[in-house]
Amino acid sequence: MSNVYKQVELTGSSTKGVEDAISQAIAKANESLHDMRWFEVIETRGHIEHGRVAHWQVTIKVGFTLD
């Protein structure tokens, strides 16, 4: 049996760090996407306020199995 996958691009944001931004994006996607299998980090960036990192933004591609 072969699988067919679809990819979507998501951007998560967090004041805590990169891993939390990824987790936030995946947790939100899990509300409507099923059978997610993998993710790939595409871009990492952040917002600076008063000379310090205020929050992180991480763009990921998520692959999931089609029914």
C-alpha positions, 0 to 999 in steps of 0.5 A: 500500500502506498500513501499520498501526502499533502503539505501545508505551510504554517507560521507559529509565534511564541515569546518563549522560543523556536520550539514553542512556536513550532508546537503552537503551529502544530497544535493549532493545525491538529484541530482541523488536520488529521494524520500529520506525519512530519514537519520541515522548518522553512524560515525562522525570524523574530521581532525585536523590542527595546534591543531584545527578542520579543517573540519568535516566528517559525514557518514550517511545512507540515505533511499529512496523509490524505484519506 
